[in-house]
Amino acid sequence: MSLWSVKHLTISIARPPAEVYAYAVDPRHLPAWASGLAGGIREVDGTWRADSPMGEVRVAFALRNALGVLDHDVTLPDGTTVHNPMRVMANAEGSEVVFTLFRLPGVTDAQLAADAATVVRDLQTLKHVLERSPR
């Protein structure tokens, strides 16, 4: 059995988990905090499509839930689907957001580091957006 190596990237956000989840699970908000999807997102025939540096991608979140699960699949222009596990959980009166980054086959150390840096920047942007919005 082989396993991919993994990085758990996390950030604390001074907002209740329900608020963080409600914001992050709404695909219309992705361009505000997810840099890879900053080109815009739209719903087409029940599917969310976003403009990315690689071209148009499809984004599908796990069904809305009370557990803070924000897992989402991104289907790339070549048809490859990348599963992105993500969670919002309580951290005292605020939230902890955890994104799991898997090192897929063929990904170099430099590519993994760049992907991780992008996720960290996106999580920092999510924190900034949520902490400065009115309560």
C-alpha positions in Angstrom: 0.0 0.0 0.0 1.4 3.4 -0.9 0.4 6.7 0.7 0.9 10.2 -0.4 2.7 12.6 1.9 0.5 15.3 3.3 0.6 18.8 4.8 -2.1 20.1 7.1 -2.2 23.8 6.7 -4.2 25.7 9.3 -5.2 29.2 10.4 -7.2 30.5 13.4 -10.0 33.0 12.6 -11.6 35.1 15.3 -15.2 34.4 14.1 -17.6 31.6 15.2 -17.4 28.4 13.2 -20.9 28.7 11.8 -20.0 32.1 10.3 -16.7 30.9 8.8 -18.4 27.8 7.3 -21.4 29.8 5.9 -19.0 32.2 4.1 -16.5 29.7 2.9 -19.0 27.1 1.6 -20.7 29.7 -0.7 -18.9 29.3 -4.1 -19.8 32.9 -4.9 -17.3 34.0 -2.3 -14.3 32.0 -3.7 -12.9 34.8 -5.9 -12.6 36.9 -2.8 -10.2 34.5 -1.0 -9.1 31.7 -3.2 -6.5 33.1 -5.5 -6.6 30.3 -8.0 -10.3 31.1 -8.6 -10.0 34.9 -8.5 -10.9 35.2 -12.2 -14.5 34.7 -11.4 -17.1 31.9 -10.8 -20.5 31.2 -12.2 -23.1 28.5 -11.9 -23.9 26.8 -15.2 -26.6 24.1 -15.3 -26.1 23.4 -11.6 -22.3 23.2 -11.8 -19.9 25.8 -10.5 -17.3 26.9 -13.1 -14.4 29.1 -12.3 -11.8 30.9 -14.3 -8.3 29.8 -13.2 -4.8 30.3 -14.5 -5.1 26.8 -16.1 -8.4 27.6 -17.8 -12.0 26.9 -16.8 -12.3 24.5 -13.8 -15.3 22.9 -12.1 -15.7 23.2 -8.4 -18.0 20.9 -6.3 -18.3 21.2 -2.5 -19.4 18.4 -0.2 -23.1 18.7 0.7 -23.8 21.4 3.2 -23.5 20.0 6.7 -23.4 20.9 10.4 -19.9 19.4 10.9 -17.9 22.1 9.1 -16.8 19.9 6.3 -15.7 22.0 3.3 -14.2 19.3 1.2 -14.3 20.3 -2.5 -13.3 18.7 -5.7 -11.7 20.8 -8.5 -11.9 19.3 -11.9 -9.1 20.7 -14.1 -9.4 21.5 -17.9 -7.8 18.1 -18.7 -10.4 16.2 -16.7 -8.3 15.5 -13.7 -10.2 15.9 -10.4 -8.3 17.0 -7.3 -9.9 16.3 -4.0 -9.3 19.0 -1.4 -10.2 18.1 2.2 -11.0 21.2 4.3 -12.6 21.7 7.7 -13.9 24.4 10.0 -13.8 23.6 13.7 -14.3 25.4 16.9 -11.3 26.9 18.6 -12.6 28.5 21.9 -14.9 31.3 20.7 -13.4 31.4 17.2 -12.5 28.9 14.5 -9.7 26.8 13.2 -9.7 26.1 9.4 -7.6 23.2 8.2 -6.8 22.4 4.6 -5.1 19.1 3.8 -2.7 19.2 0.9 -1.7 15.9 -0.6 1.5 15.5 -2.6 0.2 13.9 -5.7 2.4 11.6 -7.9 4.9 13.6 -10.0 4.8 16.7 -7.8 8.3 18.0 -7.2 9.4 19.5 -3.9 9.3 23.0 -5.4 5.8 22.5 -6.7 4.6 21.2 -3.4 6.1 24.2 -1.6 4.5 26.5 -4.1 1.1 24.9 -3.6 1.4 25.0 0.1 2.4 28.7 0.0 -0.6 29.4 -2.2 -3.0 27.7 0.3 -1.5 29.5 3.2 -1.9 32.9 1.4 -5.5 31.9 0.6 -6.2 31.0 4.2 -4.7 34.3 5.4 -7.0 36.1 2.9 -10.0 34.2 4.2 -9.0 35.2 7.8 -8.6 38.9 6.7 -11.9 39.0 4.9 -13.9 37.4 7.8 -12.2 39.3 10.6 -12.8 42.7 9.1 -16.4 42.1 8.0 -19.1 43.5 10.2 -20.3 41.1 12.9 
